[in-house]
Amino acid sequence: MARDKPLYPNLGSLVWHRLGQKVQGTVWHGAFCVLIPNYYARITQVRPGISALNVKVEPGTGKLSDMTLKSYVESGDVHHLDSRFVEGKPDVVVAAPNGLGHWSIVLLDREGGLIDYRSSDAIETAPVSEVGEPDEEYIRGLISRGENETVEFKPMPMGNNVRAEEKRRDLAETAIAFANTRGGVILVGVADDGEIEGVTLPNAEDSLRDSIMNRTDPSIPVEIRRVIVDQQVILLVWVQKSTNRPHLLKGQGIPYVRAGGSDRRASRFELDEMYSDRDQPNSGLYGQLSQFRFQ
């Protein structure tokens, strides 16, 4: 194994990281894997809340009315639910009346064939344009899952002392890691353990935006939303996966990537990958595979 390349315990882990396609129930022994896209439909968003999952599906060649969404939800006890789509309405709400715990969903075609799936160990944080106006339920849902590959909790930097500057640098590092990896959302005003501390600084949105843009190279634009939770202000800082990667910590030239619930320096292999993808706007699994044509 090369020293400058990341560790993958098996081929399935490599496929998951590089193509965003998780393969379950398969043991790989020096196998060669070919992924053929299913253009029938795909799950584009799963938005967990306190007592429900909001699921959005994008149809391709298939009809929504021919599809079924099957759910496994731990909500006090276990619930198995089948949901059907109405043509033209790609959204489904999966209820979890006793609180949302572990969950898994699969999208099936008319014959019961697997189209797509998601589970609670692989939550995608949707861009702000897809979420709309986030509410208290949305914030509590993010907090309940804890910090992960697309969610980070941060205190609000205040003052001009050394500690405040460290917090601003930490904020910029996480923004860089999100932009260089899959994107994500920073909840400012939430402690590491999920306790809501709130934000009291006037013009906090401008301060956060400046802290990130002035410490990143190239500068990372962000979208910020203000939500009241327990009568305290929480700021959601959305960072999109960048098409201008890699981003570095200004003045130090350090690139960061997101790994689990923490930030780390990018490897040489990961930097090479970012530069090679820089001019390719369709970088996700569907974007990559849609460039192929099958005879």
TORVEX-212254 format. One record per atom (N, C-alpha, C, O): residue in one letter; x, y, z. Coordinates in steps of 0.001 Angstrom, whole numbers, padded with zeros to 6 digits, always signed. Layout:
# residues N
AXYZ...
END
This chain:
# residues 295
M+000848-001206+000000M+000000+000000+000000M+000878+001249+000000M+001840+001329+000764A+000552+002227-000856A+001343+003452-000942A+001122+004321+000286A-000002+004425+000779R+002182+004945+000784R+002099+005745+002009R+001253+007002+001822R+000674+007504+002786D+001172+007522+000583D+000464+008780+000349D-000989+008576-000053D-001655+009526-000463K-001491+007344+000059K-002868+007063-000339K-003700+006673+000872K-003170+006100+001824P-005008+006976+000852P-005857+006676+002009P-006099+005184+002167P-005973+004418+001212L-006445+004783+003379L-006732+003389+003693L-008177+003050+003362L-009094+003768+003760Y-008382+001962+002637Y-009705+001393+002414Y-009665-000065+002875Y-008876-000847+002346P-010502-000451+003858P-010450-001829+004357P-010888-002861+003335P-010509-004028+003435N-011686-002450+002346N-012137-003387+001315N-012598-002588+000102N-012660-001359+000133L-012920-003315-000966L-013336-002656-002199L-014663-001934-002038L-014899-000898-002660G-015536-002495-001189G-016811-001824-000935G-016630-000440-000353G-017368+000478-000709S-015644-000266+000551S-015364+001049+001138S-014852+002025+000088S-015183+003210+000118L-014040+001521-000841L-013537+002372-001922L-014677+002852-002812L-014738+004028-003171V-015584+001934-003169V-016730+002298-004002V-017586+003342-003300V-018043+004296-003928W-017806+003166-002000W-018633+004105-001223W-018003+005494-001204W-018704+006488-001394H-016690+005581-000977H-016032+006879-000876H-015912+007572-002218H-016176+008769-002322R-015517+006838-003242R-015245+007459-004522R-016489+007718-005357R-016542+008703-006093L-017493+006850-005257L-018677+006971-006102L-019958+007247-005320L-021006+007480-005923G-019893+007225-003988G-021085+007493-003196G-022106+006380-003266G-023278+006599-002961Q-021686+005188-003663Q-022602+004053-003795Q-022221+003008-002764Q-021138+002427-002834K-023120+002762-001791K-022817+001827-000731K-023300+000442-001115K-024465+000257-001468V-022403-000532-001045V-022718-001907-001405V-022746-002732-000130V-021743-002797+000582Q-023881-003365+000172Q-024038-004126+001399Q-024138-005612+001097Q-024532-006024+000006G-023769-006400+002096G-023956-007831+001998G-023058-008504+000984G-023397-009579+000490T-021920-007906+000656T-021022-008478-000343T-019616-008563+000223T-019131-007605+000825V-018960-009691+000038V-017575-009853+000439V-016700-009777-000809V-016916-010502-001780W-015718-008896-000767W-014874-008682-001941W-013537-009384-001730W-012872-009168-000717H-013149-010214-002676H-011852-010871-002622H-011140-010635-003954H-011177-011479-004848G-010498-009486-004069G-009797-009164-005300G-010714-009073-006503G-010293-009318-007633A-011984-008715-006260A-012965-008676-007351A-012880-007347-008090A-012406-006346-007552F-013346-007361-009321F-013474-006140-010109F-014951-005774-010171F-015776-006578-010604C-015282-004572-009742C-016678-004161-009622C-017038-003182-010733C-016305-002225-010983V-018155-003417-011393V-018688-002494-012389V-020066-002062-011933V-020940-002908-011741L-020284-000769-011754L-021577-000232-011340L-022309+000294-012560L-021796+001152-013279I-023501-000216-012789I-024327+000245-013898I-025458+001085-013322I-026210+000588-012484P-025606+002328-013735P-026610+003202-013112P-028024+002737-013391P-028323+002198-014457N-028898+002960-012399N-030322+002700-012552N-030995+004045-012791N-031136+004847-011868Y-031407+004291-014025Y-032000+005575-014365Y-033505+005610-014097Y-034182+006568-014470Y-034021+004574-013456Y-035457+004504-013181Y-035877+005616-012220Y-036884+006288-012444A-035095+005809-011142A-035370+006847-010150A-034240+006839-009136A-033385+005955-009156R-034239+007830-008249R-033283+007844-007149R-033836+008668-005996R-034676+009545-006197I-033366+008388-004798I-033686+009186-003616I-032714+010361-003589I-031501+010158-003524T-033227+011569-003637T-032355+012743-003694T-032193+013437-002352T-031232+014182-002163Q-033120+013206-001404Q-033019+013892-000117Q-033749+013107+000957Q-034860+012625+000740V-033116+012980+002119V-033774+012468+003319V-033544+013494+004414V-032409+013738+004825R-034623+014089+004880R-034526+015141+005887R-035097+014620+007206R-036317+014572+007363P-034239+014224+008164P-034735+013702+009435P-035194+014809+010361P-034523+015833+010487G-036330+014614+011008G-036834+015527+012014G-036999+014804+013332G-036496+013691+013490I-037688+015406+014280I-037877+014781+015582I-038795+013578+015476I-038549+012546+016101S-039860+013706+014680S-040867+012654+014654S-041236+012230+013236S-042314+011677+013020A-040365+012479+012278A-040674+012087+010902A-039430+012141+010035A-038462+012837+010340L-039485+011387+008944L-038505+011488+007864L-039206+012088+006661L-040276+011623+006267N-038617+013105+006081N-039145+013683+004847N-038254+013225+003699N-037072+013565+003638V-038835+012454+002795V-038074+011820+001722V-038494+012415+000383V-039683+012582+000112K-037509+012731-000448K-037777+013247-001793K-037141+012317-002822K-035983+011920-002689V-037917+011980-003848V-037463+011072-004900V-037500+011798-006241V-038427+012555-006530E-036480+011554-007047E-036425+012120-008394E-036660+011006-009412E-035806+010133-009565P-037791+011016-010107P-038027+009970-011098P-037161+010183-012335P-036869+011316-012718G-036756+009071-012955G-036029+009132-014214G-036905+008597-015320G-037797+009291-015808T-036656+007365-015717T-037489+006733-016744T-038742+006094-016163T-039651+005723-016905G-038798+005963-014830G-039935+005310-014191G-041013+006286-013766G-040810+007500-013769K-042176+005733-013395K-043303+006520-012903K-043384+006390-011386K-043260+005294-010840L-043592+007512-010718L-043693+007491-009264L-044821+006582-008791L-044690+005910-007767S-045919+006559-009525S-047067+005757-009112S-046784+004260-009152S-047547+003476-008586D-045690+003844-009819D-045310+002433-009861D-044344+002064-008749D-043959+000900-008629M-043944+003034-007932M-042897+002801-006930M-043471+002711-005519M-044536+003255-005225T-042744+002016-004662T-043095+001895-003250T-041871+002228-002410T-040759+001807-002730L-042072+002981-001339L-041009+003284-000386L-041275+002461+000874L-042270+002683+001562K-040394+001520+001173K-040527+000695+002371K-039583+001238+003435K-038443+001598+003141S-040070+001293+004681S-039313+001933+005754S-039201+001024+006967S-040128+000289+007307Y-038044+001094+007608Y-037817+000499+008926Y-037429+001651+009842Y-036414+002309+009610V-038219+001902+010875V-037986+003040+011748V-038037+002584+013196V-039001+001946+013618E-036995+002911+013961E-037011+002677+015397E-037519+003948+016059E-036836+004972+016077S-038729+003865+016603S-039394+005020+017206S-040080+004538+018491S-041288+004306+018511G-039293+004394+019556G-039804+003766+020756G-039780+002257+020585G-039089+001550+021318D-040539+001770+019613D-040416+000394+019160D-040211+000418+017647D-040023+001487+017065V-040244-000742+017011V-039946-000820+015583V-041212-000655+014754V-042242-001256+015060H-041136+000159+013706H-042249+000353+012780H-041801-000026+011374H-040738+000398+010920H-042615-000829+010684H-042408-001121+009270H-043529-000448+008496H-044705-000709+008751L-043173+000416+007553L-044180+001192+006846L-043968+001077+005334L-042833+001047+004859D-045065+001014+004591D-045036+001068+003137D-045711+002361+002694D-046829+002656+003118S-045042+003127+001848S-045587+004399+001367S-045661+004368-000151S-044738+003899-000816R-046763+004869-000696R-046944+004954-002140R-046901+006415-002570R-047260+007312-001807F-046459+006639-003799F-046349+007984-004347F-047572+008308-005199F-048170+007433-005824V-047918+009573-005204V-048903+010098-006140V-048124+010746-007265V-047238+011563-007017E-048446+010388-008510E-047705+010921-009655E-047664+012452-009612E-048692+013108-009439G-046480+012998-009769G-046311+014449-009726G-045969+014973-008349G-045649+016154-008208K-046027+014106-007297K-045693+014525-005937K-044559+013632-005429K-044817+012539-004923P-043310+014081-005556P-042169+013223-005244P-041807+013153-003763P-040786+012558-003415D-042621+013748-002874D-042297+013793-001454D-043143+012810-000664D-044336+012646-000923V-042504+012152+000311V-043195+011239+001213V-042753+011549+002635V-041566+011767+002881V-043696+011572+003572V-043387+011760+004988V-043562+010425+005698V-044644+009838+005674V-042492+009949+006331V-042530+008704+007102V-042604+009084+008573V-041654+009650+009114A-043713+008782+009222A-043953+009218+010598A-043185+008364+011604A-043052+007152+011442A-042685+009026+012645A-042064+008356+013789A-042600+009035+015039A-041895+009839+015650P-043850+008726+015438P-044543+009498+016475P-043879+009483+017842P-044112+010391+018639N-043051+008470+018141N-042414+008385+019457N-040955+008831+019436N-040182+008521+020343G-040598+009558+018394G-039227+010031+018281G-038425+009179+017318G-038581+007958+017286L-037572+009812+016537L-036839+009128+015480L-035526+008565+015999L-034704+009290+016559G-035337+007251+015806G-034069+006611+016122G-033420+006126+014840G-033386+006849+013844H-032905+004904+014861H-032318+004347+013643H-033399+004135+012594H-034534+003789+012921W-033038+004345+011326W-034007+004149+010250W-033307+003671+008984W-032125+003939+008767S-034060+002964+008158S-033599+002553+006832S-034787+002634+005887S-035912+002321+006275I-034546+003052+004653I-035601+003117+003647I-035084+002536+002343I-033905+002676+002017V-035977+001877+001591V-035631+001372+000273V-036719+001789-000705V-037896+001839-000351L-036325+002084-001922L-037239+002446-002989L-037322+001269-003951L-036305+000825-004483L-038545+000759-004179L-038752-000431-004986L-039589-000114-006213L-040405+000809-006198D-039382-000891-007288D-040217-000751-008467D-041454-001642-008349D-041673-002261-007308R-042248-001710-009391R-043513-002438-009360R-043304-003929-009043R-044133-004541-008369E-042196-004511-009530E-041926-005933-009309E-041163-006200-008020E-040823-007348-007731G-040886-005148-007234G-040146-005336-005991G-038643-005240-006150G-037904-005561-005220G-038175-004804-007313G-036746-004634-007527G-036212-003392-006820G-036892-002367-006760L-034994-003483-006285L-034390-002372-005564L-033930-001282-006526L-033179-001546-007465I-034392-000044-006282I-033972+001105-007078I-032905+001904-006338I-031874+002253-006913D-033158+002197-005051D-032238+003015-004266D-032542+002787-002793D-033603+002267-002449Y-031615+003173-001926Y-031853+003038-000487Y-031022+004058+000276Y-030053+004607-000248R-031420+004303+001528R-030678+005151+002456R-030855+004583+003861R-031818+003865+004131S-029916+004912+004755S-030041+004514+006151S-029447+005593+007034S-028785+006508+006543S-029679+005494+008335S-029290+006573+009234S-027792+006675+009448S-027339+007620+010094D-026994+005728+008923D-025553+005870+009018D-024976+006577+007803D-023758+006649+007639A-025864+007107+006938A-025386+007776+005721A-026283+008943+005383A-026769+009047+004257I-026511+009838+006359I-027397+010974+006153I-026727+012005+005255I-025576+012378+005482E-027430+012453+004260E-026963+013537+003410E-027575+014838+003915E-028775+014893+004183T-026769+015879+004047T-027285+017184+004423T-027634+017953+003157T-026750+018314+002380A-028915+018200+002954A-029364+018821+001718A-028916+020277+001643A-028792+020935+002676P-028671+020790+000434P-028388+022214+000281P-029565+023055+000765P-030704+022590+000790V-029280+024287+001146V-030335+025150+001662V-031437+025351+000628V-032600+025534+000990S-031080+025319-000664S-032085+025495-001701S-033104+024365-001705S-034238+024561-002140E-032709+023158-001217E-033627+022036-001171E-034399+021996+000136E-035549+021558+000166V-033778+022448+001214V-034436+022412+002517V-035523+023463+002621V-036539+023244+003280G-035316+024613+001970G-036251+025714+002140G-035916+026445+003427G-034743+026586+003774E-036938+026915+004140E-036707+027608+005399E-036649+026591+006534E-037682+026024+006892P-035470+026343+007115P-035355+025363+008199P-036113+025837+009432P-036170+027034+009717D-036694+024889+010159D-037437+025222+011355D-036835+024524+012567D-035808+023853+012461E-037482+024688+013723E-036955+024118+014969E-036869+022596+014880E-035918+022001+015386E-037852+021963+014241E-037841+020514+014115E-036635+020046+013317E-036009+019042+013657Y-036312+020770+012262Y-035159+020414+011440Y-033864+020502+012244Y-033005+019626+012144I-033726+021572+013047I-032528+021748+013869I-032406+020627+014887I-031328+020060+015067R-033502+020307+015549R-033467+019245+016559R-033122+017903+015919R-032429+017083+016522G-033600+017684+014711G-033259+016459+014010G-031765+016361+013748G-031170+015302+013945L-031150+017463+013303L-029705+017468+013068L-028935+017251+014367L-027971+016486+014404I-029363+017928+015430I-028663+017803+016713I-028766+016382+017246I-027806+015854+017807S-029939+015760+017072S-030149+014412+017617S-029233+013382+016971S-028919+012370+017597R-028794+013613+015728R-027905+012677+015058R-026447+012876+015455R-025616+011998+015220G-026126+014029+016058G-024753+014301+016452G-023898+014755+015280G-024357+014797+014138E-022653+015094+015578E-021728+015507+014522E-021380+014310+013643E-021170+013204+014141N-021323+014539+012339N-021001+013465+011411N-020315+014053+010186N-019791+015165+010244E-020314+013324+009088E-019563+013764+007905E-020110+015048+007306E-019386+015746+006595T-021372+015380+007575T-021956+016580+006975T-022546+017547+007996T-023204+018513+007608V-022331+017316+009280V-022871+018191+010326V-021794+018455+011371V-021114+017534+011822E-021645+019729+011752E-020674+020128+012766E-021315+021150+013701E-022091+021996+013257F-020994+021076+015002F-021461+022050+015988F-020296+022990+016337F-019161+022543+016506K-020587+024289+016443K-019549+025259+016773K-020106+026338+017703K-021279+026698+017602P-019262+026860+018615P-019647+028056+019375P-019461+029292+018519P-018747+029258+017517M-020098+030378+018909M-019958+031632+018170M-018685+032356+018610M-018546+032669+019793P-017742+032634+017686P-016543+033390+018068P-016915+034818+018452P-017640+035498+017725M-016411+035265+019599M-016710+036620+020069M-015449+037238+020641M-014674+036567+021324G-015243+038530+020359G-014090+039237+020894G-012894+039153+019969G-012971+038593+018875N-011771+039726+020431N-010545+039777+019635N-009367+039120+020357N-008212+039416+020054N-009654+038236+021301N-008580+037571+022021N-008112+036325+021275N-008656+035967+020230V-007093+035672+021832V-006505+034494+021188V-007521+033375+021052V-007573+032716+020014R-008330+033146+022079R-009311+032064+022040R-010343+032296+020941R-010732+031360+020243A-010789+033549+020786A-011759+033857+019737A-011162+033629+018355A-011849+033152+017451E-009894+033965+018189E-009242+033742+016902E-009111+032251+016602E-009242+031840+015449E-008857+031440+017624E-008803+029985+017435E-010152+029451+016966E-010217+028570+016109K-011235+029995+017538K-012569+029561+017127K-012849+029941+015672K-013466+029173+014935R-012396+031120+015265R-012599+031540+013872R-011802+030648+012919R-012276+030305+011837R-010610+030284+013324R-009809+029386+012494R-010479+028011+012413R-010536+027417+011336D-010984+027503+013536D-011671+026207+013537D-012879+026240+012598D-013145+025281+011874L-013595+027350+012624L-014758+027512+011760L-014347+027457+010291L-015002+026800+009482A-013261+028150+009953A-012776+028145+008572A-012290+026763+008170A-012511+026345+007034E-011636+026044+009073E-011158+024695+008767E-012321+023773+008408E-012240+023006+007449T-013400+023852+009182T-014551+022995+008899T-015208+023377+007585T-015618+022502+006823A-015314+024682+007306A-015872+025112+006021A-015029+024580+004866A-015574+024147+003851I-013708+024609+005011I-012810+024079+003986I-013035+022578+003813I-013134+022077+002693A-013115+021867+004947A-013299+020410+004890A-014601+020047+004191A-014627+019125+003375F-015688+020763+004500F-016970+020502+003841F-016882+020800+002344F-017319+020001+001516A-016316+021957+002009A-016234+022355+000595A-015372+021387-000205A-015635+021158-001385N-014351+020821+000419N-013446+019897-000264N-013968+018467-000312N-013410+017630-001021T-015045+018175+000443T-015522+016800+000515T-016921+016693-000070T-017065+016590-001288R-017970+016714+000773R-019339+016511+000289R-020262+017679+000590R-021456+017612+000300G-019725+018752+001169G-020586+019818+001641G-021097+019481+003034G-020891+018373+003529G-021763+020439+003661G-022284+020194+005003G-022870+021447+005602G-022944+022490+004952V-023289+021333+006860V-023889+022456+007561V-023251+022577+008939V-023081+021585+009648I-022899+023812+009309I-022337+024113+010627I-023418+024762+011462I-023986+025777+011060L-023716+024184+012634L-024697+024755+013557L-023929+025587+014575L-023283+025047+015472V-024006+026898+014430V-023290+027812+015320V-024218+028193+016470V-025344+028644+016264G-023711+028000+017685G-024528+028204+018878G-024907+026892+019533G-025767+026856+020414V-024256+025794+019100V-024494+024463+019666V-023162+023894+020133V-022188+023893+019380A-023113+023406+021383A-021888+022837+021931A-021629+021451+021345A-022505+020863+020711D-020412+020934+021563D-020033+019636+021023D-020962+018524+021485D-021201+017571+020744D-021491+018635+022705D-022376+017597+023229D-023832+017786+022814D-024704+017041+023261G-024104+018785+021954G-025460+019027+021480G-026246+020016+022323G-027397+020313+022001E-025663+020530+023387E-026367+021515+024211E-026489+022835+023458E-025530+023310+022850I-027681+023417+023510I-027936+024670+022801I-027440+025842+023637I-027940+026080+024737E-026458+026573+023117E-025895+027730+023811E-026442+029035+023257E-026545+030021+023986G-026791+029053+021982G-027344+030246+021366G-026280+031228+020902G-025099+031095+021221V-026731+032214+020144V-025867+033276+019606V-026475+034616+019988V-027650+034867+019720T-025683+035476+020609T-026177+036781+021057T-025500+037948+020358T-025926+039091+020524L-024457+037687+019581L-023693+038757+018934L-024529+039452+017863L-025079+038781+016990P-024638+040782+017906P-025338+041501+016835P-024604+041313+015495P-023378+041213+015455N-025367+041269+014421N-024786+041093+013082N-023901+039847+013003N-022866+039848+012336A-024325+038783+013695A-023530+037562+013749A-023360+036940+012364A-022305+036380+012063E-024401+037034+011509E-024303+036451+010176E-023150+037067+009385E-022380+036343+008754D-023024+038383+009411D-021939+039045+008684D-020586+038667+009252D-019621+038483+008509S-020516+038550+010588S-019261+038188+011237S-018817+036783+010826S-017639+036559+010548L-019765+035834+010787L-019439+034466+010394L-019002+034402+008934L-018016+033749+008594R-019752+035092+008080R-019427+035077+006650R-018014+035638+006409R-017244+035087+005622D-017690+036739+007096D-016364+037329+006938D-015275+036406+007487D-014203+036286+006895S-015555+035747+008634S-014574+034847+009241S-014183+033728+008283S-013019+033335+008213I-015165+033223+007548I-014896+032118+006629I-014245+032609+005352I-013225+032064+004930M-014814+033628+004731M-014309+034077+003436M-012908+034679+003537M-012115+034553+002604N-012595+035334+004663N-011286+035969+004810N-010178+034995+005187N-009001+035351+005138R-010537+033774+005561R-009546+032789+006000R-009445+031593+005062R-008747+030627+005371T-010119+031639+003938T-010092+030519+002998T-009598+030982+001639T-009836+032118+001226D-008908+030084+000953D-008335+030404-000355D-008468+029191-001276D-007890+028141-000998P-009232+029326-002378P-010118+030446-002733P-011216+030640-001681P-011568+029706-000961S-011747+031850-001604S-012780+032149-000612S-014009+031264-000820S-014416+030996-001950I-014585+030822+000284I-015744+029932+000240I-017006+030736+000556I-017139+031245+001669P-017922+030860-000384P-019194+031516-000093P-020088+030583+000711P-020069+029369+000507V-020872+031149+001624V-021772+030342+002455V-023153+030976+002482V-023309+032166+002209E-024154+030163+002815E-025510+030652+003046E-025835+030453+004516E-025554+029396+005080I-026422+031457+005134I-026664+031423+006580I-028149+031660+006861I-028762+032570+006301R-028711+030832+007731R-030094+030991+008173R-030146+031058+009693R-029362+030407+010384R-031083+031854+010204R-031273+032037+011642R-032554+031320+012069R-033618+031546+011493V-032447+030452+013086V-033590+029688+013586V-033625+029806+015105V-032584+029750+015761I-034830+029969+015668I-035001+030057+017118I-035316+028666+017658I-036285+028034+017238V-034487+028192+018597V-034679+026905+019253V-034564+027132+020759V-033556+027651+021237D-035592+026744+021498D-035624+026972+022950D-035382+028447+023280D-034679+028771+024238Q-035969+029327+022481Q-035878+030775+022660Q-034444+031296+022510Q-034117+032378+022999Q-033603+030527+021838Q-032238+030967+021575Q-031962+030899+020074Q-032536+030077+019359V-031076+031777+019616V-030756+031865+018197V-029692+030836+017836V-028634+030769+018462I-029992+030031+016810I-029018+029126+016217I-028799+029579+014771I-029759+029868+014057L-027543+029639+014343L-027232+030005+012968L-026787+028756+012203L-025880+028041+012629L-027438+028511+011076L-027068+027405+010204L-026209+027952+009078L-026650+028811+008314V-024988+027458+008974V-024061+027899+007937V-023932+026767+006928V-023313+025745+007220W-024515+026941+005738W-024467+025917+004692W-023216+026099+003834W-022925+027201+003368V-022490+025018+003634V-021322+025004+002762V-021555+023948+001689V-021750+022775+002004Q-021534+024357+000431Q-021737+023415-000661Q-020419+022737-001038Q-019345+023312-000858K-020505+021515-001561K-019328+020897-002155K-018883+021788-003309K-019684+022131-004179S-017624+022156-003314S-017139+023169-004254S-016709+022564-005587S-016180+021453-005642T-016945+023311-006648T-016409+022956-007963T-015065+023633-008194T-014484+023527-009274N-014569+024337-007159N-013297+025057-007265N-012283+024501-006263N-011427+025231-005763R-012390+023200-005975R-011475+022565-005032R-010074+022442-005626R-009918+022413-006847P-009051+022371-004765P-009086+022365-003306P-009078+023772-002713P-008501+024698-003283H-009727+023914-001561H-009670+025145-000784H-008646+024953+000332H-008499+023858+000874L-007947+026028+000664L-006864+025970+001642L-007105+026991+002744L-007861+027947+002572L-006453+026772+003874L-006461+027764+004942L-005506+028881+004548L-004304+028662+004401K-006051+030072+004381K-005271+031195+003854K-004061+031492+004740K-004158+031485+005967G-002927+031750+004101G-001706+032089+004825G-000910+030882+005258G+000264+031008+005606Q-001535+029695+005245Q-000831+028486+005669Q-000855+027397+004603Q-000093+026433+004675G-001728+027552+003620G-001761+026610+002521G-002143+025203+002913G-001682+024240+002299I-002991+025065+003943I-003365+023734+004431I-004746+023358+003892I-005716+024069+004156P-004858+022254+003141P-006169+021789+002701P-006740+020797+003717P-006013+019956+004246Y-008033+020897+003983Y-008689+019974+004903Y-009792+019215+004178Y-010375+019709+003213V-010067+018006+004660V-011200+017217+004181V-011969+016731+005401V-011467+016757+006524R-013197+016287+005156R-014052+015797+006233R-013957+014280+006313R-014077+013594+005298A-013743+013754+007514A-013685+012313+007745A-014492+012009+008997A-014071+012331+010107G-015669+011378+008815G-016542+011141+009962G-017009+012454+010540G-017551+013290+009818G-016806+012655+011849G-017226+013891+012502G-016081+014835+012787G-016180+015659+013696S-014980+014739+012026S-013836+015613+012279S-013189+016042+010971S-013486+015504+009904D-012299+017024+011076D-011556+017542+009927D-010115+017050+010006D-009554+016947+011097R-009521+016752+008875R-008116+016361+008828R-007483+016911+007558R-008174+017304+006619R-006157+016932+007550R-005439+017379+006352R-005650+016393+005214R-005669+015179+005417A-005808+016932+004029A-005974+016079+002848A-004650+015412+002496A-003581+015998+002666S-004738+014188+002007S-003549+013477+001544S-003185+013935+000131S-003970+014612-000533R-002010+013564-000309R-001590+013900-001671R-002553+013270-002684R-002912+013895-003682F-002961+012043-002419F-003894+011351-003302F-005210+012120-003409F-005752+012274-004504E-005724+012601-002280E-006991+013336-002288E-006852+014673-003000E-007776+015106-003688L-005707+015333-002844L-005471+016587-003561L-005431+016357-005072L-006006+017129-005839D-004755+015299-005489D-004717+014980-006918D-006124+014752-007451D-006455+015170-008560E-006950+014082-006648E-008328+013813-007052E-009124+015106-007202E-009905+015250-008142M-008926+016049-006274M-009641+017332-006354M-009251+018101-007617M-010112+018640-008312Y-007964+018147-007906Y-007526+018866-009099Y-008059+018212-010372Y-008414+018902-011328S-008114+016881-010383S-008601+016191-011581S-010095+016395-011784S-010578+016356-012915D-010840+016615-010682D-012279+016819-010783D-012670+018282-010952D-013846+018593-011142R-011703+019170-010885R-011986+020605-010798R-012803+021118-011971R-013664+021980-011800D-012544+020601-013145D-013232+021082-014335D-014400+020192-014732D-014919+020302-015844Q-014822+019300-013814Q-015937+018414-014102Q-017095+018761-013178Q-017094+018337-012023P-018098+019529-013656P-019184+019975-012789P-020031+018843-012254P-020581+018975-011160N-020167+017719-012977N-020971+016596-012513N-020060+015615-011793N-019508+014703-012409S-019904+015805-010473S-018937+015009-009733S-019564+013907-008904S-018833+013075-008366G-020887+013859-008772G-021525+012812-007996G-021638+011529-008782G-021225+011464-009940L-022203+010494-008151L-022333+009193-008805L-023130+009294-010089L-022701+008790-011127Y-024306+009951-010032Y-025124+010049-011232Y-024451+010922-012278Y-024560+010664-013476G-023746+011972-011813G-023049+012822-012760G-021937+012079-013470G-021751+012237-014676Q-021182+011253-012716Q-020094+010504-013330Q-020632+009467-014300Q-020175+009374-015439L-021612+008682-013842L-022091+007578-014661L-022884+008030-015869L-022942+007322-016875S-023504+009221-015781S-024307+009690-016897S-023445+010071-018089S-023960+010276-019188Q-022107+010169-017876Q-021234+010486-018986Q-020954+009250-019867Q-020454+009373-020985F-021286+008061-019339F-021047+006839-020098F-022222+006538-021002F-023363+006897-020710R-021925+005874-022100R-022965+005420-023022R-022776+003918-023226R-021676+003443-023510F-023866+003196-023073F-023780+001746-023172F-024340+001290-024510F-025402+001740-024941Q-023613+000394-025155Q-024024-000123-026453Q-025010-001276-026272Q-025476-001849-027257
END
